[in-house]
Structures are given as structure tokens and as C-alpha cells.
Amino acid sequence: MHALGGTGKKSEIVTHQGRRNHRVLGGHSPVGEARRVLTKRLLTCFVPSAWIGESESQGRSPDAQPTEGEREIWNQISAVLQDSESILADLQAYKGAGPEIRDAIQNPNDIQLQEKAWNAVCPLVVRLKRFYEFSIRLEKALQSLLESLTCPPYTPTQHLEREQALAKEFAEILHFTLRFDELKMRNPAIQNDFSYYRRTISRNRINNMHLDIENEVNNEMANRMSLFYAEATPMLKTLSNATMHFVSENKTLPIENTTDCLSTMTSVCKVMLETPEYRSRFTSEETLMFCMRVMVGVIILYDHVHPVGAFCKTSKIDMKGCIKVLKEQAPDSVEGLLNALRFTTKHLNDESTSKQIRAMLQ
């Protein structure tokens, strides 16, 4: 069995006698070949079949179908993911109630304008509640996936090879998360609308008025939503917290089971992006974005869970290589991902982070 490290610089083969041989990756060394074979296998589960060309799908299992052992968890996650596209479409179409709110604030004594603003904001708050509730479903889904992909007796690499359908769902959760947060960061109307809603509710509560919308978004729910939307990247924050909670709740599970799963996924995405053999077979820009979003997502989770993070010299993630891959893309397409690394990671500004890596993310 091949046990692959995640640094992208060195790896090791553990032979069936248990001896370890360290070799530099590349060429036709056994480790280089193992990396190539693993990447080729895992490529099939990270890229949805709708996004790849015919040449890419040769030899691939049809859309990474779940095995019997995976099916129960796969069905649970699939039920969550089937709503993800409508969530994104709803968020993308979110225009906000800026003009109505502005008119109401500028004319505080005009009851008609106050009502117009309120009637514009209330449906938007219901929509924001739907997004927040979806984050809770996603959090539970991620914890189920982590449990399946890290449990003994298999190594993270074995899990990712054996349970390709679950690995693909993990990748799709991360892809959704980065897309959601990119859209949210570009839409200040969300914060403005919700702030206006909270102020209006507070004012009416002082006047002992109860509004119908409070039956749907009560004070406790509004407080939780407020914390969620205050984050620059709320979905990533939710998943980071969920991953840390999973590790803290499973104290008998070695933390390496989780971090090695994440670093292996990062390595696979990086290899797909930087190797012409794989990259040349991607048929759309969206495929590249998918791989980059997944790579950034797992880096951020790793950085939150690993005691010293993703940026230190001992990290199993080749951060310089990952950042380099991102910076080789069109700036407009990766600015949101680079910002996620700048502002959502935990250890970037630690003293152990090299000046070179910090400079790359300036």
C-alpha cells in the first residue's frame, strides 16, 4: 500500500515489509508513479461529469456512484446538495432594498415610505433566513462526511480511493461554500438590509409592537443570523467551526486522520491544476474554478484544525505551490480565493509563516 505525503516535495512508500523509502517526486520513481496513479483515480471523483469532456471521462466510474457502504451517508448529503444551486441562484439574484431604505431614512416622518421600506425588507430577511438554515444543514453534512472519511482502520488515502462518491460530495460542499462566500462578499446589500431590519424591530419592540415577521424570524434567530452575516465568509466560517468541533468531539480519533485527509485532497487538486497532462483535458473554465475552490477550501479547514496550521515549514501542504497555482490564473477569477486565504485562515500571520508566503499573499 502506498502512503502518500502531502507536501508535494517529498513522499514515502511504505512497503509490505514496513520499510520506508524516501524519494524525490518526479520522473518515473515509484513515488512519482504512485502520485500519478492516485491523482488519476481521485480526479474522477472531484470533477462532476457534466463539466468534463469525453476524453476526461474515459475509464471513470459513472459520476462516482456510491457503493453500498457509502449509500446511506451519500443519500443524506445528496439531499442537502440538491438545494445548493437554488441557494446560489437566489443569492446571485439578491438585489437588496437599498433605495427604499435610503428613502425611509431620509424621510423619517413619511409613514408611506417607512411602510414601503419595511415591505421591501421583510421578504429579503426570509430569504436570508433560508440561506442561514442551509448553512446549518451543510454543517451537519460535513460532520457526517468527516466521520466517514477519517474512521479507522483505513488511511485518508485509502478512504478517498474507496469512497470516491463521498469524496466528491465533500468537494462539492467546498465548491458551493466558496461560491456562496464570493457572492456574499460582493453584495453589501445583505448587511445593510439586515441591519435596517434589526433596527426597525428594536424600535417597534420599544413601542410594544409585535410584527408578523417575528413569528418567522424571532429574536433568537435574528441574533444567530446577525453573527452569521457579520462574517466576511460565513459559510467557510461555519465549515471551519464544524471541522474543529468534529476533531474536539472525537478525541480518540488521531487528529492526523482529519488533517491527512485534507492535505491529500489539497495535493490532488494542486497536481490537477499544475500538471499539463490533467489540465489540458479540462474542457471549461468552471472545471478549473471547481478545483481551485476545493483546494482553497481544504487549505482553510486544515489551517483551522491543525495545531500549527497550513503555513509552517512542517505543514503537509505545499502552500507556496498552491498560491503559485492561483496567481497564475486571471486575477479577476481568483481574487476572491486569495482573499479567503488572506482573511479566513487562522495561522497566516503567525511568526512561523515564512516572509515569502506572506509576501505572496500581499
KATAPE-V325764 format. One record per pair of residues at least 4 apart in sequence whose C-alpha atoms are under 8 Angstrom apart, sorted by the first residue. I is the first residue (numbers start at 1). J is the second residue. If there is no record, write none. Layout:
i=I j=J
i=I j=J
This chain:
i=1 j=13
i=1 j=14
i=1 j=15
i=1 j=16
i=2 j=12
i=2 j=13
i=2 j=14
i=2 j=15
i=2 j=34
i=3 j=12
i=3 j=13
i=3 j=14
i=3 j=157
i=4 j=11
i=4 j=12
i=4 j=13
i=4 j=31
i=4 j=35
i=4 j=157
i=4 j=264
i=5 j=10
i=5 j=11
i=5 j=12
i=5 j=264
i=5 j=316
i=6 j=11
i=6 j=260
i=6 j=263
i=6 j=264
i=6 j=266
i=6 j=267
i=6 j=316
i=6 j=317
i=6 j=318
i=7 j=11
i=7 j=267
i=7 j=315
i=7 j=316
i=7 j=317
i=7 j=318
i=8 j=25
i=8 j=267
i=8 j=317
i=8 j=318
i=9 j=24
i=9 j=25
i=9 j=318
i=10 j=22
i=10 j=23
i=10 j=24
i=10 j=25
i=11 j=22
i=11 j=23
i=11 j=24
i=11 j=25
i=11 j=31
i=12 j=20
i=12 j=21
i=12 j=22
i=12 j=23
i=12 j=31
i=13 j=20
i=13 j=21
i=13 j=22
i=13 j=30
i=13 j=31
i=14 j=18
i=14 j=19
i=14 j=20
i=14 j=21
i=15 j=19
i=15 j=20
i=23 j=29
i=23 j=31
i=24 j=29
i=24 j=31
i=24 j=32
i=25 j=29
i=25 j=31
i=25 j=32
i=26 j=31
i=26 j=32
i=26 j=33
i=27 j=32
i=28 j=32
i=28 j=33
i=29 j=33
i=30 j=34
i=31 j=35
i=32 j=36
i=33 j=37
i=34 j=38
i=35 j=39
i=36 j=40
i=37 j=41
i=38 j=42
i=38 j=161
i=39 j=43
i=39 j=268
i=39 j=271
i=39 j=272
i=40 j=44
i=41 j=45
i=41 j=161
i=42 j=46
i=42 j=160
i=42 j=161
i=42 j=164
i=42 j=268
i=43 j=47
i=43 j=268
i=43 j=272
i=44 j=57
i=44 j=60
i=44 j=61
i=44 j=63
i=44 j=64
i=44 j=164
i=45 j=63
i=45 j=64
i=45 j=164
i=45 j=165
i=45 j=167
i=45 j=168
i=46 j=167
i=46 j=168
i=46 j=171
i=46 j=172
i=46 j=291
i=47 j=51
i=47 j=52
i=47 j=168
i=47 j=287
i=47 j=290
i=47 j=291
i=48 j=52
i=48 j=63
i=48 j=168
i=49 j=57
i=49 j=62
i=49 j=63
i=51 j=282
i=51 j=283
i=51 j=284
i=51 j=286
i=51 j=287
i=52 j=56
i=52 j=57
i=52 j=281
i=52 j=282
i=52 j=283
i=52 j=284
i=52 j=287
i=53 j=57
i=53 j=281
i=53 j=282
i=53 j=283
i=54 j=58
i=55 j=281
i=56 j=281
i=56 j=282
i=60 j=64
i=61 j=65
i=63 j=165
i=64 j=164
i=64 j=165
i=64 j=168
i=65 j=164
i=65 j=165
i=66 j=70
i=66 j=71
i=66 j=74
i=66 j=163
i=66 j=164
i=66 j=165
i=66 j=166
i=67 j=71
i=67 j=163
i=67 j=165
i=68 j=72
i=70 j=74
i=70 j=163
i=70 j=165
i=70 j=166
i=71 j=75
i=72 j=76
i=73 j=77
i=73 j=144
i=73 j=145
i=73 j=166
i=74 j=78
i=74 j=165
i=74 j=166
i=74 j=169
i=75 j=79
i=76 j=80
i=76 j=141
i=77 j=81
i=77 j=141
i=77 j=169
i=78 j=82
i=78 j=169
i=79 j=83
i=80 j=84
i=80 j=137
i=80 j=138
i=80 j=141
i=81 j=85
i=81 j=172
i=81 j=173
i=83 j=87
i=84 j=88
i=84 j=176
i=85 j=89
i=86 j=90
i=87 j=91
i=87 j=131
i=88 j=92
i=88 j=179
i=88 j=180
i=89 j=93
i=90 j=94
i=91 j=180
i=91 j=183
i=91 j=184
i=92 j=183
i=95 j=189
i=96 j=121
i=96 j=124
i=96 j=189
i=96 j=190
i=96 j=193
i=97 j=101
i=97 j=117
i=97 j=120
i=97 j=121
i=97 j=189
i=97 j=193
i=98 j=102
i=98 j=189
i=98 j=192
i=98 j=193
i=99 j=103
i=100 j=104
i=100 j=113
i=100 j=116
i=100 j=117
i=100 j=120
i=101 j=105
i=101 j=117
i=101 j=193
i=101 j=196
i=102 j=106
i=103 j=107
i=103 j=113
i=103 j=117
i=104 j=108
i=104 j=110
i=104 j=113
i=104 j=114
i=104 j=116
i=104 j=117
i=107 j=113
i=108 j=114
i=110 j=114
i=111 j=115
i=112 j=116
i=113 j=117
i=114 j=118
i=115 j=119
i=116 j=120
i=117 j=121
i=118 j=122
i=118 j=197
i=119 j=123
i=120 j=124
i=121 j=125
i=121 j=193
i=121 j=194
i=121 j=197
i=122 j=126
i=122 j=197
i=122 j=213
i=123 j=127
i=124 j=128
i=124 j=193
i=125 j=129
i=125 j=193
i=125 j=194
i=125 j=197
i=126 j=130
i=126 j=216
i=126 j=217
i=127 j=131
i=128 j=132
i=128 j=190
i=129 j=133
i=129 j=217
i=129 j=225
i=130 j=134
i=131 j=135
i=132 j=136
i=132 j=225
i=132 j=228
i=133 j=137
i=134 j=138
i=135 j=139
i=135 j=235
i=135 j=238
i=136 j=140
i=137 j=141
i=138 j=142
i=138 j=173
i=138 j=239
i=139 j=143
i=139 j=238
i=139 j=239
i=139 j=242
i=140 j=144
i=140 j=242
i=141 j=145
i=142 j=146
i=142 j=170
i=142 j=173
i=142 j=239
i=142 j=242
i=142 j=243
i=143 j=147
i=143 j=242
i=143 j=243
i=143 j=246
i=144 j=148
i=145 j=149
i=145 j=166
i=145 j=170
i=146 j=150
i=146 j=243
i=146 j=246
i=146 j=258
i=147 j=151
i=149 j=156
i=149 j=159
i=149 j=160
i=149 j=163
i=149 j=166
i=149 j=167
i=149 j=261
i=150 j=154
i=150 j=155
i=150 j=156
i=150 j=159
i=150 j=257
i=150 j=258
i=150 j=261
i=151 j=253
i=151 j=257
i=154 j=158
i=154 j=159
i=155 j=159
i=155 j=257
i=156 j=160
i=156 j=257
i=156 j=258
i=156 j=260
i=156 j=261
i=156 j=264
i=157 j=161
i=157 j=261
i=157 j=264
i=158 j=162
i=159 j=163
i=159 j=164
i=160 j=164
i=160 j=167
i=160 j=261
i=163 j=167
i=164 j=168
i=165 j=169
i=166 j=170
i=167 j=171
i=168 j=172
i=169 j=173
i=170 j=174
i=171 j=175
i=171 j=294
i=172 j=176
i=172 j=294
i=173 j=177
i=174 j=178
i=174 j=293
i=174 j=294
i=174 j=297
i=174 j=298
i=175 j=179
i=175 j=290
i=175 j=293
i=175 j=294
i=175 j=297
i=176 j=180
i=177 j=181
i=177 j=235
i=177 j=236
i=177 j=297
i=178 j=182
i=178 j=235
i=178 j=236
i=178 j=293
i=178 j=294
i=178 j=297
i=178 j=337
i=179 j=183
i=179 j=293
i=180 j=184
i=180 j=235
i=181 j=185
i=181 j=232
i=181 j=233
i=181 j=234
i=181 j=235
i=181 j=236
i=182 j=186
i=182 j=233
i=182 j=336
i=183 j=187
i=184 j=188
i=184 j=190
i=184 j=232
i=184 j=233
i=185 j=232
i=185 j=233
i=188 j=192
i=189 j=193
i=190 j=194
i=190 j=229
i=191 j=195
i=191 j=229
i=191 j=230
i=192 j=196
i=193 j=197
i=194 j=198
i=194 j=226
i=195 j=199
i=196 j=200
i=197 j=201
i=198 j=202
i=198 j=222
i=199 j=203
i=200 j=204
i=201 j=205
i=201 j=211
i=202 j=206
i=203 j=207
i=204 j=208
i=204 j=209
i=204 j=210
i=205 j=209
i=205 j=210
i=210 j=214
i=211 j=215
i=212 j=216
i=213 j=217
i=213 j=218
i=214 j=218
i=214 j=219
i=217 j=221
i=217 j=222
i=218 j=222
i=219 j=223
i=220 j=224
i=221 j=225
i=222 j=226
i=223 j=227
i=224 j=228
i=225 j=229
i=226 j=230
i=227 j=231
i=228 j=234
i=229 j=234
i=230 j=234
i=231 j=237
i=233 j=237
i=233 j=340
i=233 j=344
i=234 j=238
i=235 j=239
i=236 j=240
i=236 j=297
i=236 j=344
i=237 j=241
i=237 j=344
i=238 j=242
i=239 j=243
i=239 j=301
i=240 j=244
i=240 j=300
i=240 j=301
i=240 j=304
i=240 j=305
i=241 j=245
i=242 j=246
i=243 j=247
i=243 j=301
i=243 j=305
i=244 j=248
i=244 j=304
i=244 j=305
i=245 j=249
i=246 j=250
i=247 j=251
i=247 j=253
i=247 j=255
i=247 j=258
i=247 j=305
i=253 j=257
i=254 j=258
i=255 j=259
i=255 j=306
i=256 j=260
i=256 j=261
i=257 j=261
i=258 j=262
i=259 j=263
i=259 j=302
i=259 j=305
i=259 j=306
i=260 j=264
i=260 j=316
i=261 j=265
i=262 j=266
i=262 j=298
i=262 j=299
i=262 j=301
i=262 j=302
i=263 j=267
i=263 j=298
i=263 j=299
i=263 j=302
i=263 j=316
i=263 j=317
i=264 j=268
i=265 j=269
i=265 j=295
i=265 j=298
i=266 j=270
i=266 j=294
i=266 j=295
i=266 j=296
i=266 j=298
i=266 j=299
i=266 j=317
i=267 j=271
i=267 j=317
i=267 j=318
i=268 j=272
i=269 j=273
i=269 j=291
i=269 j=292
i=269 j=294
i=269 j=295
i=270 j=274
i=270 j=292
i=270 j=295
i=270 j=321
i=270 j=322
i=270 j=325
i=271 j=275
i=272 j=278
i=272 j=279
i=272 j=291
i=273 j=278
i=273 j=279
i=273 j=288
i=273 j=291
i=273 j=292
i=273 j=325
i=274 j=279
i=274 j=325
i=275 j=279
i=276 j=280
i=277 j=281
i=278 j=282
i=282 j=287
i=282 j=288
i=283 j=287
i=284 j=288
i=285 j=289
i=286 j=290
i=287 j=291
i=288 j=292
i=289 j=293
i=289 j=333
i=290 j=294
i=291 j=295
i=292 j=296
i=292 j=326
i=292 j=337
i=293 j=297
i=293 j=337
i=294 j=298
i=295 j=299
i=295 j=322
i=296 j=300
i=296 j=337
i=296 j=340
i=296 j=341
i=297 j=301
i=298 j=302
i=299 j=303
i=299 j=310
i=299 j=317
i=300 j=304
i=300 j=310
i=300 j=341
i=300 j=344
i=300 j=345
i=300 j=346
i=301 j=305
i=302 j=306
i=302 j=309
i=302 j=310
i=303 j=308
i=303 j=309
i=303 j=310
i=303 j=311
i=303 j=345
i=303 j=346
i=303 j=347
i=304 j=309
i=304 j=345
i=304 j=346
i=304 j=347
i=305 j=309
i=306 j=310
i=308 j=312
i=308 j=315
i=308 j=347
i=309 j=315
i=309 j=346
i=309 j=347
i=310 j=315
i=310 j=316
i=310 j=317
i=310 j=319
i=310 j=347
i=311 j=315
i=311 j=317
i=311 j=319
i=311 j=347
i=311 j=348
i=311 j=352
i=311 j=353
i=311 j=354
i=311 j=357
i=312 j=352
i=312 j=353
i=312 j=354
i=313 j=352
i=313 j=353
i=313 j=354
i=318 j=322
i=319 j=323
i=319 j=357
i=320 j=324
i=320 j=357
i=321 j=325
i=322 j=326
i=323 j=327
i=323 j=338
i=323 j=360
i=323 j=361
i=324 j=328
i=325 j=329
i=326 j=334
i=326 j=338
i=327 j=331
i=327 j=334
i=329 j=333
i=329 j=334
i=330 j=334
i=331 j=335
i=334 j=338
i=335 j=339
i=336 j=340
i=337 j=341
i=338 j=342
i=338 j=361
i=339 j=343
i=339 j=344
i=340 j=344
i=340 j=345
i=341 j=345
i=341 j=361
i=342 j=348
i=342 j=361
i=347 j=353
i=348 j=353
i=348 j=358
i=349 j=353
i=349 j=358
i=353 j=357
i=353 j=358
i=354 j=358
i=355 j=359
i=356 j=360
i=357 j=361
i=358 j=362
